[in-house]
Amino acid sequence: MSDSVDLRKVVEQVQDFLAPRLDCYEQMIYHYLFRHTRLEGRRQITVGTRTIQARTGAGMGKKGSPPSQRVISDKLRTLERKGCIRIVERSAQGTALVVLLPHEIPGVVVEAPQVSKEDMETLDFFNDPDRRLALLRREGGHCFWCLRGITEANYSLDHVNPRSGPVEDHTYRNLVACCWECNSRKQATPAEEFLRRLYREGLLSADDHQKRVEAIEALRSGRLVPVLEDAGGASG
């Protein structure tokens, strides 16, 4: 791509920020235009509705047919109103237009606020609902302890080291996302001892047990830093 654009970042921005603003036809047409412009190192293209019809949308129209040329023409106008393209001119050769990337469209890309490393060490990940899901994402949708699958609907938060003083540690180094069963069973059991119990009960293989022990070490040393995004709450 031209202009030293990071292709991976652009694709992520299209999916994360732009696609939710577009209907299925607009997404289809935008991806086609993106493919034949910015992906090839240029911003502008002249294209006809018949060309778009022939190369996109199979099975999306009535009875499995592509969208009509009128629908495509209408969607080009809505893409322009949403700032995704800029129509330069219409002629017998087709529509000349410029394709814009998500970060070039005002108000589309909303960057998460940057948190310094020092601030991250003091953030409360237990009581702030906007940070709880960051731990679930960090665990990759698996219980930190037994590795069973968990989701936003059924996970909980567990303190690795139970309260040892007047103030409980709610930082990312001491909180993990886990299943309700492990949270209930672990209670005040030291982390390493609880992992040995799961191994003895056959809930962890020898390899998984060793990896969990290493994960505890990585957690405590600050190497498992969650990525903050907009997040909802969960129970813990």
BAFI-3210 file (N, C-alpha, C; in Angstrom, 3 decimals, decimal comma, padded with zeros to 6 digits):
// residues 236
n [1|2|3|4|5|6|7|8|9|10|11|12|13|14|15|16|17|18|19|20|21|22|23|24|25|26|27|28|29|30|31|32|33|34|35|36|37|38|39|40|41|42|43|44|45|46|47|48|49|50|51|52|53|54|55|56|57|58|59|60|61|62|63|64|65|66|67|68|69|70|71|72|73|74|75|76|77|78|79|80|81|82|83|84|85|86|87|88|89|90|91|92|93|94|95|96|97|98|99|100|101|102|103|104|105|106|107|108|109|110|111|112|113|114|115|116|117|118|119|120|121|122|123|124|125|126|127|128|129|130|131|132|133|134|135|136|137|138|139|140|141|142|143|144|145|146|147|148|149|150|151|152|153|154|155|156|157|158|159|160|161|162|163|164|165|166|167|168|169|170|171|172|173|174|175|176|177|178|179|180|181|182|183|184|185|186|187|188|189|190|191|192|193|194|195|196|197|198|199|200|201|202|203|204|205|206|207|208|209|210|211|212|213|214|215|216|217|218|219|220|221|222|223|224|225|226|227|228|229|230|231|232|233|234|235|236]
n.u [000,834|000,329|001,789|002,952|001,203|000,010|-001,011|-002,207|-003,145|-004,974|-006,884|-007,812|-008,955|-010,962|-012,635|-013,163|-014,028|-015,204|-016,888|-019,128|-020,696|-021,742|-024,069|-024,691|-024,442|-023,082|-020,691|-019,735|-019,344|-017,545|-015,301|-014,667|-013,961|-011,844|-010,044|-009,329|-008,126|-006,677|-005,285|-003,807|-002,131|-003,152|-005,442|-007,712|-010,370|-012,083|-015,149|-017,802|-021,286|-022,184|-019,870|-019,193|-021,440|-021,096|-018,896|-019,160|-021,096|-022,502|-025,291|-026,471|-028,546|-032,056|-033,507|-031,021|-029,540|-027,171|-027,006|-029,018|-028,140|-029,176|-029,399|-026,680|-025,813|-027,259|-026,086|-023,485|-023,878|-024,718|-022,412|-020,777|-022,049|-021,498|-018,858|-016,996|-016,182|-015,295|-016,961|-015,846|-016,535|-019,173|-019,516|-019,775|-017,992|-018,102|-018,167|-016,045|-014,107|-012,779|-011,275|-011,497|-009,654|-010,344|-009,164|-009,039|-011,531|-013,538|-014,233|-014,527|-012,497|-011,839|-009,574|-008,310|-007,809|-004,510|-002,574|-000,160|002,729|003,274|000,822|-000,770|000,013|-001,325|-004,014|-007,401|-008,697|-010,769|-013,060|-013,760|-015,888|-015,235|-012,808|-012,750|-013,354|-011,035|-009,295|-010,468|-010,103|-007,320|-006,809|-007,606|-010,160|-010,281|-010,369|-008,129|-007,064|-007,962|-008,233|-010,566|-013,150|-014,401|-016,810|-018,077|-020,464|-020,264|-017,980|-015,695|-013,863|-010,767|-008,723|-005,343|-003,443|-004,772|-006,344|-004,009|-003,643|-004,884|-005,860|-007,035|-005,390|-006,100|-004,939|-003,764|-001,806|-002,585|-005,057|-007,158|-009,046|-011,486|-013,210|-016,362|-016,361|-013,637|-013,009|-014,641|-013,637|-010,937|-010,595|-008,812|-006,556|-003,114|-001,725|000,064|-000,304|-002,989|-002,929|-001,447|-003,316|-005,325|-003,903|-003,402|-005,985|-006,492|-007,378|-005,684|-003,105|000,293|001,911|000,262|000,014|002,625|002,842|000,914|002,064|004,237|002,809|001,796|004,149|004,822|002,662|002,960|005,342|004,678|004,405|002,126|000,278|-002,855|-004,810|-006,330|-009,597|-012,825|-015,063|-017,500|-019,145|-018,659|-019,213|-017,521]
n.v [-001,196|002,325|005,426|004,547|003,012|000,943|-002,136|-004,193|-002,763|-001,076|-002,914|-003,920|-001,582|-001,139|-003,317|-003,065|-000,424|000,811|-001,043|-001,614|000,614|000,351|-001,119|-004,493|-004,448|-002,058|-002,617|-004,705|-003,418|-001,404|-002,935|-004,077|-001,792|-000,856|-002,960|-002,611|-000,170|001,259|-000,989|-001,508|000,582|003,064|005,862|006,509|005,449|004,538|003,250|001,129|000,555|-001,845|-003,373|-003,626|-005,031|-007,447|-008,561|-008,725|-009,637|-012,096|-014,105|-012,451|-010,872|-010,752|-013,940|-015,176|-013,760|-011,223|-007,852|-005,274|-002,937|-000,477|-000,607|-000,765|001,720|003,380|002,641|003,506|006,212|006,397|005,519|007,635|009,687|008,810|009,264|007,442|007,226|009,509|010,982|011,882|012,430|011,630|009,732|008,518|006,477|005,535|005,789|008,024|007,878|008,514|006,524|006,378|005,750|004,264|005,879|008,277|009,258|011,472|011,092|008,306|006,380|005,596|005,988|004,062|005,380|006,208|004,573|005,045|003,066|003,256|004,123|001,947|000,008|000,643|000,607|-000,307|-003,342|-004,835|-003,575|-001,729|-001,741|-001,351|-002,451|-005,120|-006,984|-006,841|-008,560|-011,029|-011,092|-011,124|-013,663|-015,130|-016,188|-018,441|-020,286|-019,192|-020,985|-023,814|-023,977|-024,400|-023,407|-020,103|-017,455|-014,096|-014,221|-016,087|-015,942|-015,293|-013,236|-013,780|-013,516|-013,968|-014,004|-014,187|-011,744|-010,183|-008,158|-004,965|-003,830|-005,048|-006,446|-005,304|-005,178|-005,800|-007,718|-009,408|-010,433|-012,703|-013,988|-016,472|-019,685|-020,188|-022,418|-022,971|-020,582|-020,769|-023,073|-022,571|-020,457|-019,440|-020,833|-021,183|-020,217|-021,990|-024,364|-024,865|-025,311|-027,681|-029,367|-029,410|-030,699|-033,209|-034,154|-034,651|-032,630|-030,977|-031,473|-032,729|-031,072|-028,819|-028,078|-027,263|-025,083|-023,418|-022,852|-021,386|-019,281|-018,076|-017,049|-015,245|-013,526|-012,387|-011,066|-009,025|-009,378|-010,126|-008,139|-006,671|-005,562|-002,527|-001,762|-000,551|-001,864|-004,063|-004,974|-007,608|-010,405|-011,078]
n.w [000,000|-000,509|000,793|003,139|004,719|007,282|006,582|008,105|010,334|009,095|008,111|010,541|011,583|009,715|010,218|012,992|013,474|011,171|009,749|011,524|011,043|008,589|006,247|004,987|002,160|001,726|003,063|001,452|-001,040|-000,316|000,460|-001,999|-003,506|-001,946|-002,296|-004,993|-005,065|-002,680|-001,795|-003,978|-004,089|-004,867|-004,787|-006,193|-008,418|-011,412|-011,960|-013,026|-012,258|-013,230|-013,372|-010,642|-009,852|-011,201|-009,969|-007,241|-004,326|-004,861|-004,403|-002,523|-003,345|-004,396|-004,390|-004,485|-006,339|-007,483|-006,075|-007,569|-010,226|-009,618|-006,817|-006,165|-007,115|-005,400|-002,972|-003,317|-003,119|-000,439|000,802|000,185|001,608|004,167|004,305|003,372|000,751|-001,891|-004,392|-007,509|-010,224|-012,544|-015,464|-018,873|-018,795|-016,251|-012,638|-011,162|-008,335|-005,048|-002,586|000,859|003,853|007,102|009,205|007,933|007,812|009,412|012,877|012,915|013,709|016,937|019,214|021,914|025,180|026,171|028,580|030,968|031,872|034,553|035,635|034,975|036,766|039,068|038,602|039,263|038,620|039,444|040,599|038,698|036,072|033,386|033,012|033,564|031,503|030,060|031,293|030,768|028,013|027,996|029,017|026,901|026,625|028,222|031,282|033,707|035,499|035,121|032,398|030,955|028,616|028,812|028,895|028,299|029,552|031,606|033,205|035,961|038,316|039,926|042,805|042,791|044,895|047,994|050,174|052,252|053,937|055,124|052,787|049,748|046,907|043,833|041,355|037,947|038,175|040,136|039,623|037,890|035,124|035,379|035,609|037,307|038,999|039,604|040,884|043,130|044,361|044,827|046,747|049,547|048,915|048,148|044,980|043,549|044,934|044,437|041,692|041,639|042,799|040,830|038,841|040,039|040,142|037,548|035,932|034,714|032,373|032,552|031,033|030,698|033,363|033,979|032,282|033,386|035,847|034,963|033,893|036,178|037,249|035,223|035,420|037,983|037,641|036,031|033,293|031,970|030,791|030,518|027,696|027,396|026,517|025,415|027,647|029,108|032,195|034,655|036,786|039,866]
ca.u [000,000|001,078|001,771|003,449|000,058|000,103|-002,166|-002,883|-003,864|-006,111|-007,902|-008,392|-009,806|-012,154|-013,519|-013,522|-014,641|-015,997|-017,921|-020,380|-021,453|-022,177|-024,891|-023,952|-024,118|-022,042|-019,432|-019,317|-018,862|-016,339|-014,188|-014,293|-013,263|-010,574|-009,188|-008,856|-007,494|-005,632|-004,478|-002,924|-001,290|-003,746|-006,597|-008,874|-010,752|-013,296|-015,783|-019,216|-022,141|-022,259|-018,646|-019,343|-022,482|-020,595|-017,767|-019,437|-022,445|-023,198|-026,140|-027,005|-029,742|-033,286|-033,400|-029,617|-028,896|-026,447|-027,833|-029,227|-027,298|-029,771|-028,988|-025,265|-025,731|-027,739|-025,121|-022,351|-024,248|-024,691|-021,002|-020,253|-022,602|-020,835|-017,455|-016,114|-015,661|-015,590|-017,238|-015,217|-017,426|-019,851|-019,429|-020,132|-017,014|-018,401|-018,055|-014,693|-014,219|-011,622|-011,588|-010,875|-009,401|-011,076|-008,584|-009,196|-012,931|-013,697|-015,090|-014,687|-011,547|-011,779|-008,442|-008,414|-006,896|-003,233|-002,301|001,273|003,087|003,169|-000,597|-001,304|000,336|-002,193|-005,421|-008,277|-009,335|-011,861|-014,249|-014,089|-016,473|-014,637|-011,506|-012,870|-013,270|-009,643|-008,685|-011,002|-009,394|-005,934|-006,806|-007,967|-011,431|-010,114|-010,119|-006,698|-006,631|-008,172|-008,181|-011,832|-013,633|-015,294|-017,306|-018,498|-021,676|-020,104|-016,668|-015,567|-012,506|-010,215|-007,465|-004,304|-003,018|-005,862|-006,021|-003,064|-003,550|-006,136|-006,307|-006,845|-004,701|-006,977|-004,206|-003,741|-000,848|-003,162|-006,401|-007,262|-010,388|-011,559|-014,565|-016,933|-015,992|-012,284|-013,065|-015,261|-012,804|-009,613|-010,701|-007,541|-005,465|-002,035|-001,871|000,802|-000,939|-004,242|-002,586|-001,073|-004,559|-005,964|-003,107|-003,638|-007,349|-006,584|-007,979|-004,582|-002,041|001,590|002,378|-000,565|000,358|003,871|002,574|000,170|003,049|004,977|001,903|001,775|005,394|004,715|001,674|003,525|006,447|004,147|004,524|000,808|-000,432|-004,064|-005,011|-007,554|-010,533|-014,134|-015,499|-018,632|-018,848|-018,867|-019,209|-016,253]
ca.v [000,000|003,567|006,324|003,833|002,605|-000,385|-002,874|-004,890|-001,788|-000,604|-003,971|-003,939|-000,406|-001,358|-004,262|-002,642|000,894|001,213|-002,020|-001,474|001,763|000,063|-002,312|-005,557|-004,036|-001,023|-003,290|-005,450|-002,486|-000,750|-003,882|-004,197|-000,562|-000,855|-003,952|-002,141|001,150|001,413|-002,197|-001,459|001,765|004,270|006,331|006,768|004,446|004,770|001,944|001,146|-000,257|-003,198|-004,073|-003,983|-006,058|-008,714|-009,083|-008,754|-009,855|-013,293|-014,717|-011,492|-010,253|-011,530|-015,302|-015,539|-012,964|-010,065|-006,651|-004,604|-001,770|000,643|-000,742|-000,408|003,173|003,970|002,386|004,398|007,516|006,339|005,454|009,000|010,453|008,359|009,678|006,334|007,527|010,841|010,879|012,978|012,730|010,518|009,867|007,302|005,456|005,068|006,747|008,248|008,137|008,342|005,670|006,853|004,764|004,614|006,995|009,503|009,638|012,091|010,495|006,853|005,672|006,108|005,333|003,881|006,269|005,620|004,496|004,850|001,847|003,521|004,148|000,596|-000,760|001,016|000,553|-001,294|-004,163|-005,606|-002,771|-000,927|-002,645|-001,142|-003,131|-006,556|-007,784|-006,858|-009,767|-012,158|-011,093|-011,528|-015,107|-015,778|-016,903|-019,699|-020,160|-019,103|-022,130|-025,160|-023,806|-024,634|-022,218|-019,195|-016,358|-012,908|-014,539|-017,034|-015,908|-014,528|-012,767|-014,401|-012,960|-015,002|-013,981|-013,665|-010,559|-010,436|-006,930|-004,208|-003,467|-006,149|-006,077|-005,447|-004,862|-006,866|-008,756|-010,282|-010,838|-013,505|-014,417|-017,923|-020,229|-020,067|-023,565|-022,768|-019,471|-021,261|-024,102|-022,092|-019,691|-018,882|-021,753|-020,584|-020,508|-023,177|-025,529|-025,113|-025,906|-029,073|-030,100|-029,620|-031,711|-034,508|-034,570|-034,907|-031,499|-030,384|-032,400|-032,318|-029,935|-027,665|-027,674|-026,510|-023,794|-022,588|-022,386|-020,317|-018,141|-017,396|-016,286|-014,123|-012,601|-011,661|-010,214|-007,930|-009,632|-010,402|-006,864|-006,673|-004,440|-001,830|-001,322|-000,347|-003,158|-004,091|-005,536|-009,036|-010,717|-011,596]
ca.w [000,000|-000,582|001,945|004,305|005,530|007,877|006,083|009,201|011,136|008,307|008,109|011,885|011,726|008,897|010,904|014,345|013,557|010,013|009,393|012,284|010,548|007,226|006,070|004,309|000,794|001,798|003,388|000,271|-002,068|000,191|000,373|-003,408|-003,896|-001,222|-002,958|-006,293|-004,959|-001,671|-001,742|-005,140|-003,998|-005,435|-004,047|-007,049|-009,401|-012,181|-012,001|-013,359|-011,390|-013,789|-012,968|-009,233|-009,785|-011,726|-009,200|-005,802|-003,849|-005,312|-003,396|-001,573|-003,874|-004,383|-004,906|-004,683|-007,379|-006,972|-005,980|-008,857|-010,463|-008,884|-005,423|-006,092|-007,275|-004,150|-001,903|-003,545|-002,562|001,028|001,198|000,105|002,733|005,391|004,250|003,001|-000,582|-002,402|-005,825|-008,256|-011,349|-013,205|-016,911|-019,594|-018,418|-014,911|-011,540|-010,657|-006,902|-004,170|-001,443|002,094|004,892|008,334|009,959|007,148|007,914|010,737|013,878|012,795|014,555|018,301|019,856|023,357|025,895|026,519|030,009|031,174|032,585|035,980|035,983|034,832|037,965|040,184|038,206|039,898|037,598|040,043|040,834|037,522|035,069|032,074|032,938|033,836|030,283|029,596|031,847|030,010|026,721|028,241|029,196|025,648|026,725|028,957|032,712|033,974|036,290|034,545|030,948|030,268|027,952|029,536|028,067|029,032|030,308|032,721|033,855|037,199|038,581|041,127|043,300|042,861|046,280|048,820|050,970|053,344|054,715|055,186|051,443|048,802|045,674|042,678|040,134|036,939|038,570|041,153|039,217|036,679|034,744|035,551|035,694|038,645|039,818|040,133|041,829|044,361|044,985|045,227|047,977|050,022|048,594|047,354|043,556|043,141|045,554|043,727|040,392|041,887|043,033|039,529|038,141|040,668|039,819|036,117|035,224|033,953|031,999|033,086|030,242|031,037|034,726|033,935|031,635|034,341|036,816|034,290|033,741|037,477|037,339|034,282|035,972|039,121|037,195|035,227|031,848|031,394|030,880|029,693|026,782|027,769|025,489|026,007|028,137|030,016|033,501|034,905|038,213|040,324]
c.u [000,866|001,022|002,185|002,322|000,257|-001,155|-002,924|-003,711|-005,099|-007,242|-008,586|-009,342|-011,076|-013,142|-014,042|-014,329|-015,585|-017,160|-019,205|-021,252|-022,082|-023,113|-024,124|-023,568|-023,000|-020,697|-018,867|-018,690|-017,586|-015,135|-013,726|-013,489|-011,898|-009,572|-008,568|-008,299|-006,351|-004,740|-003,494|-002,094|-001,850|-005,012|-007,866|-009,108|-011,968|-013,927|-017,260|-020,021|-022,238|-021,031|-018,736|-020,346|-021,942|-019,564|-017,997|-020,861|-023,174|-023,997|-026,753|-028,310|-030,950|-033,077|-031,953|-028,896|-028,135|-027,381|-027,941|-028,281|-027,851|-029,381|-027,535|-025,084|-026,176|-026,715|-023,847|-022,646|-024,232|-023,266|-020,371|-020,763|-021,923|-019,333|-016,485|-015,478|-015,981|-015,764|-016,714|-016,102|-018,073|-019,823|-019,862|-019,193|-017,279|-018,277|-016,611|-014,803|-012,911|-012,069|-010,794|-010,719|-010,082|-010,495|-008,665|-010,633|-013,163|-014,659|-015,224|-013,769|-011,472|-010,685|-008,675|-007,421|-005,626|-003,019|-000,817|001,512|002,927|001,709|-001,196|-001,088|-000,605|-003,678|-006,161|-009,018|-010,509|-013,155|-014,652|-014,616|-015,852|-013,297|-011,608|-012,703|-011,864|-008,933|-009,191|-010,311|-007,954|-005,828|-007,246|-009,252|-011,327|-009,865|-008,608|-006,193|-006,760|-008,236|-009,492|-012,315|-014,565|-015,685|-017,674|-019,690|-021,424|-018,732|-016,735|-014,113|-012,023|-008,913|-006,451|-003,789|-004,150|-005,389|-005,114|-002,898|-004,876|-006,705|-006,015|-006,241|-005,606|-006,269|-004,184|-002,777|-001,451|-004,574|-006,349|-008,734|-010,423|-013,017|-015,050|-016,494|-014,609|-012,259|-013,603|-014,348|-011,484|-009,645|-009,330|-006,349|-004,387|-002,096|-001,190|000,174|-002,242|-003,977|-002,179|-002,312|-005,274|-005,225|-003,369|-005,031|-007,558|-007,224|-006,947|-003,589|-000,734|002,108|001,592|-000,251|001,622|003,665|001,804|001,102|003,857|004,122|001,800|003,014|005,340|003,743|002,294|004,658|005,983|004,236|003,192|-000,068|-001,667|-004,132|-006,349|-008,329|-011,830|-014,664|-016,675|-018,230|-019,070|-018,835|-017,860|-016,236]
c.v [001,243|004,314|005,624|003,440|001,176|-001,162|-003,566|-003,924|-001,290|-001,633|-004,047|-002,764|-000,534|-002,236|-003,714|-001,351|001,227|000,262|-001,878|-000,315|001,500|-001,134|-003,311|-005,170|-002,992|-001,638|-003,994|-004,536|-001,799|-001,674|-004,055|-002,978|-000,469|-001,783|-003,391|-000,719|001,103|000,190|-002,258|-000,181|003,002|004,620|006,377|005,645|004,946|003,416|002,097|000,264|-001,685|-004,017|-004,525|-005,113|-007,424|-009,363|-009,140|-009,210|-011,080|-013,884|-013,756|-010,857|-011,167|-012,872|-015,668|-014,749|-011,800|-008,867|-005,970|-003,422|-000,553|000,595|-000,328|001,094|003,877|003,810|003,209|005,779|007,490|006,207|006,839|009,829|010,079|008,646|008,610|006,534|008,982|010,745|012,117|013,396|011,449|010,780|008,568|006,158|004,873|006,174|006,829|008,620|007,881|007,527|006,153|005,713|005,201|005,814|008,318|010,026|010,209|011,326|008,988|006,108|006,344|005,348|005,215|004,804|005,539|005,667|004,223|003,578|002,049|003,516|002,745|-000,216|-000,467|000,920|-000,576|-002,055|-004,972|-004,799|-001,903|-001,840|-002,500|-001,862|-004,641|-007,401|-007,821|-008,106|-011,012|-012,249|-011,559|-013,039|-015,852|-016,578|-018,254|-019,405|-020,167|-020,349|-023,463|-025,165|-024,148|-023,312|-021,399|-018,064|-015,176|-013,207|-015,399|-016,997|-015,142|-014,075|-013,345|-013,715|-014,092|-015,121|-013,394|-012,495|-010,922|-009,208|-006,207|-003,858|-004,624|-005,637|-006,363|-005,126|-006,060|-007,985|-009,763|-010,746|-011,644|-013,780|-015,937|-018,377|-020,121|-021,213|-023,387|-021,635|-019,935|-022,229|-023,545|-021,371|-019,110|-019,787|-021,036|-021,077|-021,806|-024,454|-025,875|-025,752|-027,369|-029,928|-030,396|-030,686|-033,104|-035,052|-034,820|-033,790|-030,705|-031,488|-031,899|-031,085|-028,681|-027,155|-026,832|-025,133|-022,859|-022,033|-021,233|-019,071|-017,355|-016,517|-015,060|-013,068|-011,746|-010,725|-009,088|-008,130|-009,972|-009,163|-006,900|-005,436|-003,804|-001,398|-000,992|-001,699|-003,007|-004,731|-007,019|-009,259|-011,229|-011,827]
c.w [000,000|000,731|003,238|005,267|006,015|007,499|007,205|010,031|010,407|008,328|009,481|012,080|010,899|009,636|012,223|014,384|012,398|009,731|010,207|011,822|009,184|007,201|005,209|002,882|000,793|002,137|002,164|-000,769|-001,593|000,086|-001,068|-003,851|-003,217|-001,893|-004,228|-006,265|-003,951|-001,562|-002,913|-005,174|-004,654|-004,670|-004,895|-008,053|-010,158|-012,426|-012,312|-012,423|-011,904|-013,404|-011,518|-009,090|-010,181|-010,809|-007,695|-005,540|-004,328|-004,164|-002,412|-002,048|-003,797|-005,062|-005,254|-005,739|-006,757|-006,843|-007,348|-008,994|-009,730|-007,418|-005,254|-006,201|-006,000|-003,031|-002,091|-002,971|-001,036|001,552|001,150|001,278|004,046|005,382|003,819|001,624|-000,903|-003,906|-006,528|-009,421|-011,850|-014,702|-017,554|-019,243|-017,036|-013,889|-011,080|-009,181|-006,175|-002,960|-000,227|003,084|006,180|009,073|009,212|007,197|009,304|011,632|013,837|013,760|015,915|019,024|021,351|024,055|026,315|028,032|030,191|031,971|034,082|036,427|035,934|036,098|039,127|039,843|038,900|038,800|038,153|040,134|039,648|036,420|033,686|031,923|033,120|032,581|029,703|030,109|031,137|028,651|026,908|028,382|027,943|025,713|027,405|030,432|032,959|034,680|035,540|033,020|030,227|029,652|028,834|028,603|028,950|029,936|031,542|033,394|035,173|037,332|039,902|041,509|043,451|044,288|047,115|049,670|052,145|054,221|054,688|053,813|050,493|047,509|044,478|041,362|039,186|037,298|039,548|040,806|037,934|036,392|034,805|035,557|037,139|039,558|040,426|041,150|043,169|045,104|045,518|046,568|048,362|049,721|047,787|045,912|043,145|043,718|044,840|042,368|040,561|042,124|041,710|038,724|038,712|040,329|038,332|035,319|034,434|033,606|032,605|032,352|030,583|032,441|034,731|033,316|032,560|035,416|036,226|034,115|035,044|037,625|036,442|034,806|037,070|038,720|036,284|033,736|031,183|031,539|029,985|028,809|027,104|026,545|026,187|026,416|029,069|031,320|033,538|036,392|038,643|041,804]
res [m|s|d|s|v|d|l|r|k|v|v|e|q|v|q|d|f|l|a|p|r|l|d|c|y|e|q|m|i|y|h|y|l|f|r|h|t|r|l|e|g|r|r|q|i|t|v|g|t|r|t|i|q|a|r|t|g|a|g|m|g|k|k|g|s|p|p|s|q|r|v|i|s|d|k|l|r|t|l|e|r|k|g|c|i|r|i|v|e|r|s|a|q|g|t|a|l|v|v|l|l|p|h|e|i|p|g|v|v|v|e|a|p|q|v|s|k|e|d|m|e|t|l|d|f|f|n|d|p|d|r|r|l|a|l|l|r|r|e|g|g|h|c|f|w|c|l|r|g|i|t|e|a|n|y|s|l|d|h|v|n|p|r|s|g|p|v|e|d|h|t|y|r|n|l|v|a|c|c|w|e|c|n|s|r|k|q|a|t|p|a|e|e|f|l|r|r|l|y|r|e|g|l|l|s|a|d|d|h|q|k|r|v|e|a|i|e|a|l|r|s|g|r|l|v|p|v|l|e|d|a|g|g|a|s|g]
***
